Amino acid sequence: MYKILTVKLKRAGFDVFLAIDGEEGIKKAKETKPDLILLDLILPKINGFAVLSEIKKTPVLKKVPVVILSNLGQESDVEKGLRMGAEDYLIKTNLSLSEIVEKVKKHLK
């Protein structure tokens, strides 16, 4: 899904940096200082909640909006993500790729 989503976001005019695990995601975020982070929760090495925690305590990243994009749709996961500082929590199976792109646009306005 992420390869296709990356293509859709690039076609919509966004620069996209993809990380294959939580550790790489934190490193790339610190290097690129993105305008928005789409964050999965199920990641190798460091899970998404730990990545979110690290982002929110890193001075250069703490104001970057984070949108969780995950298949974990339990209410407790959604509440935890939002409580930890995520701007939004999107459940992959509930949205089309086009809807995800529209949500990204909304959060960048």
Summary of the structure (lengths in Angstrom):
residues: 109
radius of gyration: 12.8
end to end distance: 24.7
largest distance: 34.1
contacts: 306
relative contact order: 0.18
helix: 50%
strand: 11%
